[in-house]
Structure formats: structure tokens, C-alpha cells
Amino acid sequence: MIKYGLLMIGLTVALADVSAARVVGITSMAELAEVAAKSGQNVKMKPGVYRMEDYLTPAVISNAVPDPVMGAAMISFSGSGNTFDFTGVAIEVNTEQLNAFGGKVMEFYVTGSNNRIGGLTITDLGNAPTDKGGQSFVVDGKNNTIAGVTLNMSGSSPYGYGDLIGKGGGTLVRLQKHSGMLITGLNIKVIDCSIYSRSFGHLFFVQGGRNVYFENCYAEAATRTTDEMLAETSGLAFDVDFAAVYKNYAGEKVITPGYTKSLSECGFRNYGSGGAEGHRTGAMRFVNCRAKNCRIGFALSKIEGDILVQDCEATGCEAGYNLDGVTVEKSRGDAVNGPLLYLNDGGSSIVDLALVPEANVTTVHALATIAGKDHVVTLKSWRNMARAQELPIFVGSSRPSGCNPFSPLGTRPAKGISLNNYTGMPVEIGSTVSSCTITSIGPVTDNGSGNTVSNARGLSAAAAQ
């Protein structure tokens, strides 16, 4: 069993001195900006709806000094040792102001340490895109806790096509992303937070964060069928003749009918490094977190610390779990809009996933692909409920380009993998697979070499648990 004790070091915020301090009551955005720069306070904002533009005047914008790496911040929490009680507070951000700084923008940026920020709702109004990208909420510093924060996101371009006409390099149109909550700090706790995205960008993601703990967090995006996109008579996809950045099974880079796409990016994701100081990303833990209708529910790759996913769920996503070197315990997901699992050839993983039985309406090509070495994988039926539609588990195959659902799967070696399949779905072992142990209650086709295949018919999912 991997030990995750380091994840909790420093996560208990020592706020005894703050709790003894008098409560600082505030009633405006200007007062919030002022107290956010101070330390050692108990701050309570009067419940109500506030508008960012009441504070973010042209004079305030002109005096802003952007971070050279992260960009400009509308509100910066640079103080330390504070508690902020935003219960009943909603802050509205006019998306026209996302491009007011002429570069990357953050709506809220936490750079101080030993802070607790709770109860806040942030809502973007309108659909004006960011000028050069940005985030709604960025958490840096050390020992900060973000609790009960809700982000209602909008303001990006393109929106309505997922990543089909632009993501990273090689975009077909100008890319103006707007992402949700970015963690770059040390010993950060994110608890009971929710993001509802109507924007192209990630929801919760970690770049340079170390010892980051997520609990009871929810990420929800929207989906759209490719048939709906192809029915347009105007718009960005129409303007590029419905071209796509990904090839389909025919080798054509076009939006292909019969599939479902998420209109945002990943629900929970990490990158190798990031933040103002460029830290390498470290350990993370996710407990009882859920992703719905995202491009990938949990896109996680081990960098410099262990990653543990416990009792989590991914539904309606283009891919539920896309993993390298990750431990997943007692979690679940469906294959409604894409595979439950892409398990890749990075570090070895231990994966325990239950298949939620909802059927797909648009095309899905696989339940799972598994490549790499020495993974231990258990796939079973959620609450012993069988899935009516058959989807294969491919061992020796890899995720398609960008995890895009209409792009063809790849072929990769697989060796020393232990797969326990209690879903009833068929297993197809490719020619690049060797020395694997497969136990399955569904049919198995073995085109590899030196594999051990056991038929476990009659063994229920309940028994497998």
C-alpha cells in the first residue's frame, strides 16, 4: 500500500491568532481588494450580489501590475493568515473585462499563505472571450484552504466544438481559453468546491502544485453531438468547412458525424510543472470527486509524487480516466460518450473501477485501452448491474490522438499486466502483448504471446469486490 502521509503535512492551517481577532466586515468589492492584501484578519463579507466592474474601473486596470508569468489579477489575495467568510456572497464578472488587461487574466489570485477562503460563488456574465487566456481562480502560496467555492464559468473562444478546431498548437482559429481553478501552491486543500463550465478550458487542474488534496469536488461541463455541429449554417466550424485538428478512421481531418464531444476540457487534470516559480508538480489526492460531461474526467500523470484517486466518479465524459502511474481505488464511471479508461505506458498503475451500465447513444469504440508494463487492473460492474451494450477492452492498444472519440486507437506494447475483468465485456489482446495475466468473465481473444488467460464465468461483480 502506498503511503500518503506526506499529503497531509502542513494541511492543517494554524489560525488560532486569527480566530481571536475581531471580525472585519466588508460591503464592497473595493473593500475586498483592500483587505485581501493584508494579513492576520477574520473577514466577513455581507451576503449579497456584487459586481466586479464596480471595482475594476479603468483607473484600477491601468494601475495593475501583471505577474510576468501568470498575468494580471482582478483581485489578489496577497495577505497571509486570514479567514474569508463569503457565505451568501455572489460576485459577478462581466466577461467583457476578461480582455481589459491586454493579456492573460485571473479573476482571483491567492499568493499569500495560511489562508482559508470559503462560501464564495463567482459567476461570469456574457460570452466575451479572454484576450490571451486565463483562469477564474488560481491558488498559489502555502497551506491555503479553499472550501465551498462555486465557479460558473463562461468567456472563451472557440466554444461549442470542444477541441475539434483548436487546442494548443496547430489551431484552426484563434484560441482564447478560459479555465477554472488552477492550483500551483504547496499543501493546498480544495474541499466542497464546484465548477459549472460553459467555457473552453480545464475545470480543476494542477500545474506546479505539491501535496494537493481535493475532497467532495464537482466538475461539470456540457456536451454536443457532432451532428449538431455539422448542421450549423454559420459559425467558426462552418467558416473552416467543418475541418478538425484530428484525423478520423478514414484519415480525414474533418468533424465526423455520429459522435459526442465535450465543450470544455478536463474535469481534473495535472501538468508537469507550472506557477510563477515553475515548480515541478507533486503529490495529489482526490476523494469523492465527480466529473460530468468533461473531455476527460480525470487526466492524471505521476510527476514527482504519488497520485491517489478514491471513491471518485466520471460520467458522460469523452474519456472517464486517462492515467499514467496513478492508484485508483473504489471508483466508477460510464462509457456513454467515450471509454471508461485509457491506461497508458508511463508509470505502472493500480486501478479499481466499476462500470456504470448506462448505454451509449452515439458511437463509442472501446470500453478501455491498456498499454504499458506491470499495471494491476480490476474492472467490474457497478452494483452488479450488467451493461447491455458490448464494448471491448483492448490490451495492447492506446488512446487516440487527443483522446478524440472519432480518431483511431493506436497500438502499443503491453507486458506484465494483471487484468481482472468482471464486467462481462470482451477482452481483445493484441499482438504486442506478452506475459500478461488475464482473468475474465467475458470472452477473451489472445493474439499475443506468453499470456495466461483464465475464464472466470459465474463470478459476479459482487464476489469480485
C-alpha positions in Angstrom: 0.0 0.0 0.0 1.4 3.4 -1.0 1.7 5.8 2.0 0.2 9.2 1.5 1.1 10.7 4.9 3.1 13.5 3.2 -0.1 14.7 1.6 -1.4 15.9 4.9 1.8 17.6 6.2 1.1 21.2 6.7 -2.5 21.0 5.5 -3.9 21.9 8.9 -3.9 25.7 8.9 -2.9 27.2 12.2 -5.3 30.1 12.6 -5.6 30.4 16.3 -4.4 34.0 16.3 -6.8 34.9 13.5 -9.8 33.3 15.2 -9.2 35.5 18.2 -9.1 38.7 16.1 -12.2 40.8 15.7 -14.3 40.3 12.6 -13.6 42.7 9.8 -16.9 43.3 8.0 -16.9 44.5 4.3 -19.6 45.5 2.0 -18.0 46.3 -1.3 -15.5 45.0 -3.9 -13.1 47.8 -3.2 -13.0 46.9 0.5 -12.4 43.2 -0.5 -9.4 44.2 -2.7 -8.0 46.2 0.3 -8.4 43.5 3.0 -7.2 40.8 0.6 -3.7 42.4 0.6 -3.5 42.5 4.5 -2.7 39.7 7.0 -4.0 38.2 10.2 -7.7 39.0 9.8 -11.1 37.4 10.1 -13.0 38.9 7.2 -16.7 38.5 6.6 -18.4 40.0 3.5 -22.0 41.0 3.8 -24.2 38.5 1.9 -25.4 39.7 -1.5 -24.6 40.1 -5.1 -21.6 42.1 -6.1 -20.2 43.2 -9.5 -16.5 43.1 -10.3 -16.9 46.1 -12.7 -18.0 48.3 -9.8 -14.4 48.0 -8.5 -12.5 47.2 -11.7 -12.6 50.7 -13.2 -10.2 51.9 -15.9 -8.1 53.6 -13.3 -7.7 50.3 -11.3 -6.9 48.4 -14.5 -4.3 50.9 -15.6 -2.5 50.6 -12.3 -2.4 46.8 -12.3 1.0 45.2 -12.4 0.6 41.8 -14.1 2.8 38.9 -12.9 5.2 38.2 -15.8 4.3 34.5 -15.9 0.7 34.3 -14.6 -0.8 37.6 -15.9 -3.0 40.2 -14.4 -5.3 39.6 -11.4 -8.6 41.3 -10.8 -8.4 40.6 -7.0 -5.2 39.4 -5.4 -5.2 37.7 -2.0 -1.6 38.5 -1.2 -2.0 38.6 2.6 -1.4 35.6 4.9 -3.1 34.1 8.0 -6.6 35.2 7.0 -10.0 33.7 7.0 -12.5 34.9 4.5 -16.2 34.1 5.1 -18.2 34.6 1.8 -21.3 32.7 2.9 -24.2 34.1 0.8 -21.9 36.1 -1.4 -22.0 36.0 -5.2 -19.6 38.0 -7.3 -20.5 38.6 -10.9 -17.8 39.2 -13.5 -18.7 40.8 -16.8 -16.7 38.8 -19.4 -16.0 41.9 -21.4 -13.5 42.7 -18.6 -11.6 39.4 -19.3 -9.7 41.2 -22.0 -9.3 44.5 -20.3 -5.7 43.9 -19.3 -4.5 43.1 -22.8 -3.0 39.7 -21.8 -3.6 36.7 -19.6 -6.0 37.3 -16.7 -7.0 35.8 -13.4 -10.3 36.8 -11.7 -9.0 35.8 -8.2 -5.3 35.0 -7.4 -4.2 33.7 -4.0 -0.5 34.3 -3.4 -0.4 34.5 0.4 -0.2 31.6 2.8 -2.2 30.1 5.7 -5.5 31.4 4.4 -9.0 29.9 4.3 -11.4 31.2 1.7 -14.9 29.8 1.9 -18.5 30.1 0.7 -17.9 32.2 -2.4 -19.9 32.0 -5.7 -18.3 33.5 -8.8 -20.4 33.9 -11.9 -19.2 35.0 -15.4 -21.8 37.1 -17.3 -21.8 37.1 -21.1 -19.6 35.2 -23.5 -16.8 37.6 -24.4 -13.6 35.6 -24.6 -10.4 36.3 -22.7 -7.8 38.2 -24.7 -4.9 35.7 -24.3 -6.3 33.1 -21.9 -6.7 32.9 -18.2 -8.4 31.4 -15.1 -11.2 32.2 -12.8 -9.4 31.2 -9.6 -5.7 30.5 -9.0 -4.3 29.2 -5.7 -0.5 29.6 -5.0 1.2 30.1 -1.7 1.4 27.6 1.1 -1.2 25.9 3.4 -4.2 27.5 1.8 -7.7 26.0 2.1 -10.4 26.8 -0.5 -13.8 25.5 0.7 -17.3 25.7 -0.7 -16.4 27.9 -3.7 -18.5 27.6 -6.8 -17.4 28.8 -10.2 -20.0 29.4 -13.0 -17.7 29.9 -16.0 -18.1 31.4 -19.4 -16.0 33.6 -21.7 -13.8 31.7 -24.3 -13.4 31.1 -28.0 -13.9 28.8 -29.7 -16.8 27.4 -27.7 -19.3 24.9 -29.0 -16.9 22.4 -30.6 -14.8 21.2 -27.8 -11.2 20.9 -29.0 -12.0 20.0 -32.6 -10.9 23.2 -34.2 -8.3 24.3 -31.7 -6.3 23.2 -28.7 -2.6 24.1 -28.0 -0.6 24.3 -31.2 -1.9 24.0 -34.7 -5.3 25.6 -34.1 -7.6 26.4 -37.0 -8.9 29.5 -35.3 -7.7 31.9 -32.7 -7.7 30.2 -29.3 -8.8 32.2 -26.3 -9.2 29.8 -23.4 -10.8 30.4 -20.0 -10.2 27.8 -17.4 -11.5 27.3 -13.9 -9.4 26.6 -10.7 -5.7 26.3 -11.1 -3.5 25.0 -8.2 0.2 26.0 -8.2 0.9 26.1 -4.5 2.2 23.8 -1.7 -0.1 22.0 0.8 -3.3 23.2 -0.7 -6.8 21.8 0.2 -9.8 22.2 -2.1 -13.0 21.0 -0.4 -16.7 21.0 -1.4 -15.9 23.2 -4.5 -17.9 23.0 -7.7 -17.3 24.3 -11.3 -20.0 24.5 -13.9 -18.3 25.3 -17.2 -19.7 26.9 -20.3 -16.2 27.8 -21.4 -13.4 26.0 -23.3 -10.7 25.3 -20.8 -9.9 22.9 -17.9 -12.1 22.9 -14.8 -9.9 21.9 -11.8 -6.2 21.5 -12.7 -2.8 21.4 -11.1 0.4 22.9 -12.5 3.3 23.0 -10.1 1.1 22.2 -7.1 2.6 19.9 -4.4 0.7 18.0 -1.8 -2.7 19.0 -3.1 -5.9 17.5 -1.6 -9.3 17.5 -3.3 -12.4 16.3 -1.5 -16.1 16.4 -2.5 -15.4 18.5 -5.6 -17.6 18.5 -8.6 -16.7 19.4 -12.2 -19.5 19.7 -14.8 -19.3 20.7 -18.5 -21.7 20.5 -21.4 -21.7 18.1 -24.4 -22.9 18.4 -28.0 -23.1 15.9 -30.8 -21.0 16.3 -33.9 -24.3 16.0 -35.9 -25.4 19.2 -34.2 -22.2 20.9 -35.2 -22.5 19.8 -38.8 -26.0 21.2 -39.0 -24.8 24.8 -38.5 -25.1 27.3 -41.3 -22.8 29.8 -39.8 -20.1 30.0 -37.1 -16.4 29.1 -36.6 -16.7 25.5 -37.7 -18.8 26.5 -40.7 -16.2 29.1 -41.6 -13.4 26.4 -41.8 -15.6 24.0 -43.8 -16.0 21.8 -40.7 -12.4 20.9 -40.6 -10.9 19.3 -37.5 -7.4 19.1 -36.0 -7.8 15.3 -35.6 -8.0 12.6 -38.2 -11.0 10.2 -38.3 -10.9 6.5 -39.1 -10.8 7.3 -42.8 -7.7 9.5 -42.3 -9.6 12.8 -42.9 -9.3 15.8 -40.7 -13.0 16.7 -40.6 -15.7 16.8 -38.0 -17.2 13.4 -38.3 -20.9 12.6 -37.7 -22.2 10.2 -35.1 -20.1 11.2 -32.0 -20.5 13.3 -28.9 -17.9 15.9 -27.8 -17.5 17.8 -24.5 -17.4 21.5 -25.0 -14.8 22.0 -22.2 -11.6 20.3 -21.3 -10.7 18.1 -18.4 -12.6 17.9 -15.1 -9.4 17.1 -13.0 -6.0 17.3 -14.7 -2.4 17.8 -13.9 0.6 19.0 -15.8 4.4 18.5 -15.2 5.2 22.0 -13.8 3.8 25.5 -13.5 3.1 28.5 -11.4 5.0 31.7 -11.2 8.1 29.9 -10.0 7.9 26.9 -12.3 7.7 24.2 -9.6 7.5 20.6 -10.6 4.1 19.1 -9.8 4.0 16.8 -6.8 1.6 14.5 -4.9 -2.2 14.8 -5.2 -5.2 13.0 -3.7 -8.8 13.1 -4.8 -11.5 11.8 -2.5 -15.2 11.6 -3.5 -14.8 13.9 -6.5 -17.0 13.8 -9.6 -16.6 14.8 -13.2 -19.5 15.0 -15.7 -19.5 15.7 -19.4 -15.9 16.7 -19.5 -13.4 15.9 -22.2 -11.6 13.7 -19.7 -12.9 13.2 -16.2 -9.6 12.5 -14.5 -6.4 13.1 -16.6 -3.6 12.4 -14.2 0.1 11.5 -14.6 2.6 11.0 -11.9 5.4 13.6 -11.9 7.2 13.8 -8.5 4.7 12.4 -6.0 2.1 9.7 -5.7 -1.4 10.3 -7.0 -4.4 8.6 -5.3 -8.0 8.7 -6.6 -10.5 7.3 -4.1 -14.3 6.9 -4.4 -14.5 9.1 -7.5 -16.8 9.2 -10.5 -16.7 10.1 -14.2 -19.9 10.2 -16.2 -20.7 11.4 -19.7 -17.1 12.2 -20.5 -15.2 11.6 -23.8 -12.9 9.5 -21.6 -13.5 8.8 -17.9 -9.9 8.2 -16.7 -6.7 8.8 -18.6 -3.9 7.7 -16.4 -0.1 7.2 -16.0 1.3 6.0 -12.8 -1.8 6.5 -10.7 -3.6 4.5 -8.0 -7.4 4.4 -8.3 -9.5 2.8 -5.5 -13.2 2.0 -5.4 -14.1 4.5 -8.2 -16.5 4.3 -11.1 -17.6 5.7 -14.4 -19.6 5.0 -17.6 -18.9 4.7 -21.3 -21.7 6.8 -22.6 -19.7 9.3 -24.7 -16.3 7.6 -24.7 -14.2 4.9 -23.0 -14.2 4.4 -19.2 -10.4 4.1 -19.2 -7.2 4.9 -21.1 -4.3 3.3 -19.2 -1.0 4.4 -20.7 2.6 3.3 -21.0 4.1 5.7 -18.5 4.5 4.5 -14.9 2.7 1.4 -13.6 -0.8 2.0 -12.2 -3.2 0.2 -9.8 -6.8 0.7 -11.0 -10.0 -0.5 -9.4 -13.0 0.8 -11.4 -16.7 -0.1 -11.6 -18.6 0.3 -14.9 -21.8 2.2 -14.6 -24.2 0.4 -17.0 -25.8 3.4 -18.9 -25.6 2.7 -22.7 -24.2 5.0 -25.3 -26.4 6.6 -28.0 -23.6 7.9 -30.2 -20.6 5.9 -31.3 -18.0 4.6 -28.8 -15.3 2.2 -29.9 -13.9 0.8 -26.7 -14.6 0.3 -23.0 -10.9 0.6 -22.2 -7.4 0.5 -23.7 -4.5 -0.7 -21.7 -0.8 -0.4 -22.6 2.5 -0.3 -20.7 4.0 -2.5 -18.0 3.1 -4.0 -14.7 -0.4 -2.5 -14.2 -2.8 -4.2 -11.9 -6.4 -3.5 -13.2 -9.7 -4.6 -11.9 -12.9 -3.7 -13.9 -16.2 -4.7 -12.5 -19.9 -3.9 -12.8 -21.3 -1.1 -10.7 -23.7 -2.6 -8.1 -23.6 -5.8 -10.0 -25.7 -4.2 -12.9 -24.7 -5.6 -16.3 -24.2 -3.3 -19.3 -26.5 -4.3 -22.2 -24.2 -2.9 -25.0 -21.0 -4.7 -25.6 -17.8 -2.7 -25.8 -14.3 -4.3 -26.0 -11.4 -3.9 -23.6 -8.2 -3.6 -25.8 -4.9 -4.7 -24.2 -2.0 -3.5 -26.4 -3.9 -0.5 -27.7 -3.5 3.1 -26.8 -5.7 6.2 -26.7 -6.4 8.1 -29.9 -4.9 11.5 -30.7 -6.2 13.9 -28.1 -8.4 11.2 -26.7 -10.8 12.3 -29.5 -13.7 9.8 -29.9 -13.7 9.6 -33.7 -9.9 9.2 -34.0 -8.5 5.7 -34.4 -6.9 3.9 -31.5 -3.1 3.3 -31.6 -1.0 0.1 -30.9 1.4 -0.1 -28.1 3.3 -2.8 -26.2 1.9 -4.3 -23.0 3.8 -6.6 -20.7 3.4 -8.0 -17.2 -0.2 -6.6 -16.8 -2.7 -8.2 -14.5 -6.3 -7.7 -15.7 -9.3 -8.9 -13.8 -12.4 -8.3 -15.9 -15.7 -8.8 -14.1 -17.8 -6.6 -16.4 -18.8 -9.3 -18.9 -17.3 -7.2 -21.7 -15.0 -8.9 -24.2 -11.2 -8.6 -24.0 -9.0 -8.4 -27.1 -5.3 -9.0 -26.6 -3.1 -7.5 -29.4 0.0 -8.9 -31.0 2.3 -6.6 -29.0 1.1 -8.1 -25.7 3.2 -10.6 -23.7 3.5 -12.1 -20.2 0.1 -10.7 -19.0 -2.4 -12.4 -16.8 -6.0 -12.0 -17.8 -8.9 -13.2 -15.7 -12.3 -12.6 -17.3 -16.0 -13.5 -17.1 -16.3 -12.2 -20.7 -14.8 -13.7 -23.8 -11.0 -13.3 -24.4 -9.2 -13.3 -27.8 -5.5 -13.7 -27.4 -3.3 -12.6 -30.3 -0.2 -12.0 -28.1 2.5 -14.3 -26.7 3.1 -15.9 -23.3 -0.1 -14.7 -21.7 -2.1 -16.6 -19.1 -5.8 -16.4 -19.7 -8.4 -17.7 -17.1 -12.1 -17.9 -17.6 -13.9 -16.8 -14.5 -17.5 -17.3 -15.7 -20.0 -17.4 -12.9 -18.1 -15.0 -10.8 -20.2 -12.0 -10.0 -19.1 -8.4 -9.7 -20.2 -8.5 -6.0 -17.9 -11.5 -5.5 -15.1 -9.8 -7.3 -15.2 -7.0 -4.8 
